[in-house]
Amino acid sequence: MRISRAVIAAACVSLLTLAACGSSQDDPESPNYQGAYLYGTDGNMANEFGALFKEQAGLLDGMKGTLPLTELNQTFTSRLNAVWPGLKDYLFAAETYDAMMISALAAQQAGTIEPTKIAQYVNGVTSGEIVCRTFQSCVTLAQAGKSIAYRGITVRHGFTDAGEPSTTSYGTVHFSSANQLDNGKTEYLGTGNELNASGKKPPRPVKDGKSAVALKFGGLLPQTGALAYTAPPMLAAAKLAVKEINEAGGVLGKGVEWVDGNDGTDPRVATATIAKHASEGVHILIGPGASGVALGSLPEAVKHGMIMFSPCNTSASLTTADDKGLYFRTAPSDILQARAIADVILRDGDRKVAIVAHSGNYGTNLAKDVVKELVKAGLSEIDVQTHIYQITDDGSVKDKAELERIAGDIVSVKPDGVLVIGYSESAEMVKALSTAGAVLRH
């Protein structure tokens, strides 16, 4: 099936004009320099990120970027708000919900709560014979020993052999003058290839499986640290999933359970949380938030024989991680996001691009992938410059003076576009650009 690509709107976007010293010919305010578009990715294109600019009114106006995003129907968002009133974003909520549903259905088909056996059914749940769209309809089929193809909120085609989406949908989102996302400008584009879905058949489903012990999920989401602002929608989705699974009769004849847990946006915190979850009998971890945290804590999950199922890890490194078949994700690889954000940049006609990324796995690898896509499209390697700023283990900026130096370097080359890749700490990078002379043109 052909994946449709929405045309990215180029109207009503803001320009980031970078000020520099020199003659009138070099003056960014002269007609010879038109300024630079400001871009972001899934780590910072969220309303909670915009809330970090309370003293910089309108600074993000016109910033645009990409993130894994499916057009959510009102029924789903209403259900989310019913269990978690006041949500400001739905970032990775649908991916969290689907991760929970896929895990529960895999357990039902496996006929056991043993994680290593459940893992053998995860990919198959998304690529079986009978399409089903709700947990109730899917679990009824699973109980009857049928081969199912779950099609939930974000899942449109089967998982790959690596346990990740073969196709996905990205949203191109824009910040308004209120430093909040303008939902009216959001557009969607599909990417990936359903032919990459796994063709391997899982073991035969167990009919009418039962368990004397409840399937237990353990939260491993960023309630503190640089990604803390992304946690509410994922926690809301997990709460909704538990509610709806249990309303449908649970898994293997028992209601499922949720044990809360924090990854701290820090592999050390995540590792400790995993060990605690293991001692409490958790079978499936939902999380972590950051890709680097996943890479750093995955060995602990493997050691305890637990499934790690993340709704928001995007690093391509995780595709080939040594996971013993226990790692899965509903978020797509950054290889797909790199293509999406490169497409947005190219449609704006940028010829000289500055990429600023944090030193974590997510930042450095996504930056490299974007460079590859831009160069592949015809931009010169000289005209695509990458700047990396250092972050601490918990995701904080290590040296603000480094941000100032990077901002100065970017100002001096007068790029057509600036892509900022990071989490909440990347707000400091945007502010440094402003301090260095960045002016938003509306």
PAZARO-551310 format. One record per residue (C-alpha): residue in three letters; x, y, z. Coordinates in steps of 0.25 Angstrom, whole numbers, padded with zeros to 4 digits, always signed. Layout:
ALAXYZ ...
# end
This chain:
MET+0000+0000+0000 ARG+0005+0014-0003 ILE+0008+0023+0009 SER+0002+0037+0006 ARG+0010+0049+0009 ALA+0004+0062+0013 VAL+0009+0074+0007 ILE+0016+0083+0018 ALA+0010+0097+0018 ALA+0021+0108+0016 ALA+0011+0119+0019 CYS+0010+0127+0032 VAL+0024+0122+0038 SER+0033+0131+0046 LEU+0048+0133+0042 LEU+0059+0134+0052 THR+0068+0145+0049 LEU+0082+0144+0054 ALA+0089+0157+0057 ALA+0104+0158+0055 CYS+0114+0170+0054 GLY+0120+0175+0041 SER+0117+0183+0029 SER+0103+0185+0024 GLN+0106+0174+0014 ASP+0108+0165+0025 ASP+0097+0170+0034 PRO+0086+0159+0036 GLU+0076+0170+0035 SER+0080+0174+0021 PRO+0073+0168+0009 ASN+0085+0159+0006 TYR+0082+0151+0018 GLN+0067+0146+0020 GLY+0069+0139+0034 ALA+0068+0125+0038 TYR+0056+0116+0041 LEU+0056+0109+0054 TYR+0053+0094+0055 GLY+0051+0084+0066 THR+0048+0069+0068 ASP+0040+0060+0077 GLY+0048+0064+0089 ASN+0044+0078+0089 MET+0032+0080+0081 ALA+0022+0080+0092 ASN+0014+0090+0100 GLU+0021+0087+0113 PHE+0034+0091+0106 GLY+0027+0104+0102 ALA+0024+0106+0116 LEU+0039+0108+0119 PHE+0039+0121+0112 LYS+0030+0129+0121 GLU+0040+0141+0122 GLN+0042+0140+0106 ALA+0028+0143+0101 GLY+0027+0139+0086 LEU+0041+0134+0085 LEU+0037+0121+0079 ASP+0027+0127+0070 GLY+0029+0120+0056 MET+0038+0109+0061 LYS+0033+0096+0055 GLY+0037+0081+0055 THR+0033+0067+0054 LEU+0029+0056+0064 PRO+0023+0043+0063 LEU+0008+0047+0063 THR-0004+0040+0059 GLU-0017+0048+0057 LEU-0024+0045+0070 ASN-0040+0044+0070 GLN-0048+0051+0080 THR-0053+0038+0086 PHE-0039+0034+0090 THR-0034+0048+0095 SER-0047+0049+0103 ARG-0044+0035+0110 LEU-0030+0040+0113 ASN-0036+0053+0119 ALA-0046+0045+0127 VAL-0035+0038+0135 TRP-0025+0049+0135 PRO-0032+0063+0135 GLY-0024+0075+0130 LEU-0014+0069+0120 LYS-0007+0079+0112 ASP-0001+0069+0102 TYR-0004+0055+0096 LEU+0011+0053+0093 PHE+0013+0038+0092 ALA+0000+0035+0099 ALA-0005+0026+0088 GLU+0008+0019+0087 THR+0008+0016+0102 TYR-0007+0011+0101 ASP-0003+0002+0089 ALA+0009-0004+0096 MET+0001-0008+0108 MET-0010-0014+0099 ILE+0000-0022+0090 SER+0007-0027+0103 ALA-0006-0032+0109 LEU-0010-0038+0096 ALA+0003-0045+0095 ALA+0002-0051+0109 GLN-0012-0056+0106 GLN-0007-0063+0094 ALA+0005-0069+0101 GLY-0004-0074+0112 THR+0006-0070+0122 ILE+0011-0058+0130 GLU+0026-0062+0127 PRO+0032-0050+0120 THR+0042-0058+0112 LYS+0030-0066+0106 ILE+0021-0054+0104 ALA+0032-0048+0096 GLN+0031-0059+0086 TYR+0017-0054+0083 VAL+0018-0039+0083 ASN+0022-0037+0068 GLY+0012-0047+0064 VAL+0000-0040+0071 THR+0002-0029+0061 SER+0004-0037+0048 GLY-0006-0049+0050 GLU-0018-0053+0041 ILE-0030-0046+0047 VAL-0030-0031+0048 CYS-0036-0026+0061 ARG-0036-0011+0066 THR-0040-0012+0081 PHE-0035-0020+0093 GLN-0049-0026+0095 SER-0050-0031+0081 CYS-0035-0035+0080 VAL-0035-0043+0094 THR-0048-0050+0090 LEU-0040-0055+0078 ALA-0028-0058+0085 GLN-0035-0066+0096 ALA-0041-0075+0084 GLY-0027-0077+0080 LYS-0028-0069+0067 SER-0016-0062+0060 ILE-0019-0047+0062 ALA-0014-0034+0055 TYR-0016-0023+0066 ARG-0018-0009+0059 GLY-0020+0001+0071 ILE-0017+0015+0071 THR-0004+0016+0065 VAL-0001+0002+0059 ARG-0005+0002+0045 HIS+0004-0010+0040 GLY+0012-0021+0047 PHE+0025-0019+0055 THR+0038-0023+0049 ASP+0047-0034+0053 ALA+0054-0024+0063 GLY+0040-0022+0070 GLU+0037-0008+0065 PRO+0027-0001+0055 SER+0029-0004+0041 THR+0021+0009+0037 THR+0018+0021+0045 SER+0011+0035+0044 TYR+0019+0048+0047 GLY+0012+0061+0050 THR+0018+0074+0046 VAL+0015+0084+0057 HIS+0017+0099+0059 PHE+0018+0108+0071 SER+0010+0120+0072 SER+0012+0134+0078 ALA+0008+0128+0091 ASN+0019+0118+0091 GLN+0009+0107+0090 LEU+0006+0098+0078 ASP-0004+0103+0068 ASN-0012+0091+0066 GLY-0019+0097+0053 LYS-0005+0096+0046 THR-0002+0082+0049 GLU-0001+0073+0037 TYR+0002+0058+0036 LEU+0011+0050+0027 GLY+0013+0035+0026 THR+0026+0028+0025 GLY+0032+0014+0026 ASN+0029+0002+0018 GLU+0019-0009+0022 LEU+0027-0019+0014 ASN+0038-0018+0026 ALA+0027-0025+0035 SER+0032-0038+0041 GLY+0028-0050+0033 LYS+0032-0060+0044 LYS+0020-0067+0051 PRO+0020-0068+0066 PRO+0017-0081+0073 ARG+0003-0086+0073 PRO-0006-0077+0082 VAL-0011-0084+0094 LYS-0026-0086+0095 ASP-0033-0081+0107 GLY-0021-0079+0115 LYS-0022-0076+0130 SER-0012-0071+0141 ALA-0013-0071+0156 VAL-0004-0059+0157 ALA-0008-0045+0150 LEU+0001-0039+0139 LYS+0008-0028+0145 PHE+0013-0016+0138 GLY+0024-0007+0143 GLY+0025+0008+0140 LEU+0039+0013+0135 LEU+0035+0027+0131 PRO+0042+0040+0133 GLN+0035+0046+0145 THR+0048+0054+0148 GLY+0059+0059+0140 ALA+0060+0066+0126 LEU+0048+0058+0120 ALA+0039+0060+0132 TYR+0030+0069+0125 THR+0026+0057+0115 ALA+0022+0048+0126 PRO+0007+0052+0128 PRO+0001+0047+0115 MET+0008+0034+0116 LEU+0004+0032+0130 ALA-0010+0035+0126 ALA-0010+0025+0115 ALA-0004+0014+0124 LYS-0016+0017+0134 LEU-0026+0017+0123 ALA-0020+0004+0117 VAL-0021-0003+0131 LYS-0035+0001+0133 GLU-0040-0004+0119 ILE-0032-0017+0120 ASN-0038-0020+0133 GLU-0052-0016+0128 ALA-0051-0026+0117 GLY-0048-0037+0127 GLY-0033-0035+0128 VAL-0022-0045+0123 LEU-0022-0060+0126 GLY-0034-0058+0135 LYS-0028-0048+0144 GLY-0028-0033+0145 VAL-0015-0027+0141 GLU-0007-0018+0151 TRP+0001-0006+0150 VAL+0013-0002+0159 ASP+0018+0012+0157 GLY+0033+0015+0155 ASN+0042+0026+0151 ASP+0053+0025+0141 GLY+0059+0039+0145 THR+0063+0042+0131 ASP+0076+0035+0136 PRO+0081+0021+0134 ARG+0085+0020+0148 VAL+0071+0023+0153 ALA+0065+0014+0143 THR+0074+0002+0146 ALA+0070+0004+0161 THR+0056+0004+0158 ILE+0056-0008+0149 ALA+0063-0016+0161 LYS+0052-0011+0170 HIS+0041-0015+0160 ALA+0048-0029+0158 SER+0047-0031+0174 GLU+0032-0027+0173 GLY+0029-0037+0162 VAL+0027-0028+0150 HIS+0027-0035+0137 ILE+0027-0024+0127 LEU+0033-0010+0128 ILE+0027+0001+0121 GLY+0038+0011+0117 PRO+0048+0017+0118 GLY+0046+0031+0112 ALA+0060+0034+0107 SER+0067+0025+0097 GLY+0080+0027+0105 VAL+0073+0022+0117 ALA+0068+0010+0110 LEU+0082+0006+0105 GLY+0088+0008+0119 SER+0078+0000+0127 LEU+0074-0010+0117 PRO+0084-0020+0122 GLU+0077-0019+0136 ALA+0064-0023+0130 VAL+0070-0035+0122 LYS+0077-0039+0134 HIS+0064-0041+0141 GLY+0057-0047+0129 MET+0047-0035+0128 ILE+0041-0029+0115 MET+0045-0015+0113 PHE+0034-0008+0104 SER+0036+0007+0101 PRO+0026+0016+0095 CYS+0036+0027+0092 ASN+0050+0022+0090 THR+0054+0026+0076 SER+0069+0024+0075 ALA+0073+0015+0063 SER+0084+0008+0072 LEU+0072+0001+0079 THR+0069-0007+0067 THR+0082-0015+0068 ALA+0083-0015+0083 ASP+0087-0028+0090 ASP+0073-0030+0096 LYS+0071-0045+0096 GLY+0058-0043+0089 LEU+0052-0035+0101 TYR+0052-0021+0096 PHE+0041-0015+0088 ARG+0036-0001+0084 THR+0023+0006+0078 ALA+0031+0018+0075 PRO+0038+0018+0061 SER+0053+0018+0059 ASP+0060+0032+0057 ILE+0064+0028+0043 LEU+0049+0030+0040 GLN+0049+0043+0047 ALA+0062+0048+0041 ARG+0055+0047+0027 ALA+0043+0054+0032 ILE+0050+0066+0038 ALA+0060+0067+0026 ASP+0047+0067+0017 VAL+0042+0079+0025 ILE+0055+0086+0024 LEU+0057+0084+0009 ARG+0043+0088+0006 ASP+0047+0102+0012 GLY+0058+0103+0002 ASP+0069+0103+0012 ARG+0083+0102+0007 LYS+0091+0105+0019 VAL+0087+0098+0032 ALA+0092+0098+0046 ILE+0089+0086+0055 VAL+0090+0087+0070 ALA+0088+0074+0078 HIS+0091+0069+0092 SER+0102+0059+0095 GLY+0092+0048+0098 ASN+0090+0036+0089 TYR+0077+0042+0084 GLY+0083+0055+0080 THR+0096+0051+0074 ASN+0090+0039+0066 LEU+0078+0047+0061 ALA+0087+0059+0057 LYS+0096+0049+0049 ASP+0084+0043+0042 VAL+0078+0057+0038 VAL+0092+0061+0032 LYS+0092+0048+0024 GLU+0078+0051+0019 LEU+0081+0066+0015 VAL+0094+0062+0008 LYS+0087+0051+0001 ALA+0077+0061-0004 GLY+0088+0070-0010 LEU+0093+0079+0001 SER+0108+0081+0003 GLU+0114+0074+0015 ILE+0121+0088+0017 ASP+0107+0095+0018 VAL+0102+0085+0028 GLN+0109+0088+0041 THR+0107+0080+0054 HIS+0109+0086+0068 ILE+0108+0076+0080 TYR+0106+0082+0095 GLN+0109+0073+0107 ILE+0099+0068+0116 THR+0100+0061+0130 ASP+0094+0047+0133 ASP+0081+0053+0137 GLY+0080+0061+0124 SER+0084+0075+0129 VAL+0093+0085+0122 LYS+0107+0083+0127 ASP+0113+0096+0123 LYS+0104+0108+0119 ALA+0116+0115+0114 GLU+0117+0105+0103 LEU+0103+0108+0099 GLU+0108+0123+0097 ARG+0120+0119+0089 ILE+0111+0110+0080 ALA+0101+0121+0078 GLY+0112+0131+0074 ASP+0117+0121+0064 ILE+0103+0119+0058 VAL+0101+0134+0057 SER+0114+0136+0050 VAL+0111+0127+0038 LYS+0096+0132+0036 PRO+0089+0119+0033 ASP+0076+0117+0026 GLY+0071+0108+0037 VAL+0075+0104+0051 LEU+0070+0090+0056 VAL+0071+0088+0071 ILE+0071+0074+0076 GLY+0069+0071+0091 TYR+0059+0070+0102 SER+0055+0081+0112 GLU+0070+0085+0114 SER+0070+0090+0099 ALA+0061+0101+0104 GLU+0074+0107+0109 MET+0080+0106+0095 VAL+0069+0113+0088 LYS+0070+0124+0099 ALA+0085+0125+0096 LEU+0082+0127+0081 SER+0073+0139+0085 THR+0083+0145+0094 ALA+0093+0144+0083 GLY+0084+0152+0075 ALA+0073+0143+0070 VAL+0060+0151+0066 LEU+0047+0145+0062 ARG+0041+0150+0049 HIS+0026+0148+0048 
# end
